[in-house]
Every structure is written in C-alpha cells, then in structure tokens.
Amino acid sequence: MANLFLGLGALFLLIGIALKWGLLDWFGRLPGDIRYEGEHFAFFAPITSMLLISILLSLILWLFNR
C-alpha cells in the first residue's frame, strides 16, 4: 500500500511540473473537444482529450498486467 501511495505521489508531482511548465497546454484544445462560451453560460466537454487519456491509461495498465 505504501508503494502505491509513493507511486501516486510521484505521478502527481510529474503532472504538477508539466502543468507549471506549460507542457500540457494541448489538453482541452484537440479537435473534437467541445467548448461553448455564451454571455452567461460556459460549457466545456474535452471528449477527444479524455479518449486519448483513456487509451493511454489502458495501454499502461495492460502492459503492467502482462
């Protein structure tokens, strides 16, 4: 259990560094991501970005379980 928490902490640290340095600016701006901003309403659905992350996580988990 401790190793899991250490791994998650390291993952969150890497994600934080990537966000700080602007390496994840593409997230939410891919073709297929829906963004609508009206006068009193904003809607954002990162469909393509979530599909990409889902595929990447599925591949990583598949490799670990092999």
N, C-alpha and C positions, 0 to 999 in steps of 0.2 A: 504494500500500500504506500509505503514511503517513496519507493521508486516511481510510482505513478504520479505522486504529487510533485516530486522533483522534475519529472519529465514535463508535466503540465506547466510548472513554473518557468522552465526553460523555454517552452513553446510560447508562453505569454510574453516573456522577455523579448524573444525574437520578433514577435508580432509588434510589440511596442516600439522596438527600434526601427522596424520597417515603416511604421506609421510616422514616427518622428522625422525620419529622413526622406519621407515622401515616396517610398518605393511602392506603395500600394495606391497611388493616385488613380490607377486604371479601374479600381474596384467601383462598380456602380456606373461606369461610363462605357460599358461594352455595348455593341449593337444587340438589341433585344431587351435591354434594361428600360423599364418604363418610368418616365419622370414627367409629372404634370404639376405645374405651379399656377394656380389661379390667383385671384385677388385676395381671397380669404381662405384658400384651401391649397394644400400641397399633398401630392400623392407620389410615392416612390416605391417601385417594386423591382428589385435587382434580379430578375428572373435568370438571365444568362450568367451573371456572376455567381449566383447560388448553384446553378447547374455545374459550372466549372469547378467550384469548390467541392461539390458533392462527388464528382468524378475523381478528383484528385484524392480526396479522403478515402474513397472506396478502393482506389488503387493501392494506396499506402497500407490500409488495413488488410487488403488481400495479400500483399507482399509479406506482412508480418505474420499472418496466419499460415503461410505456406511453409 
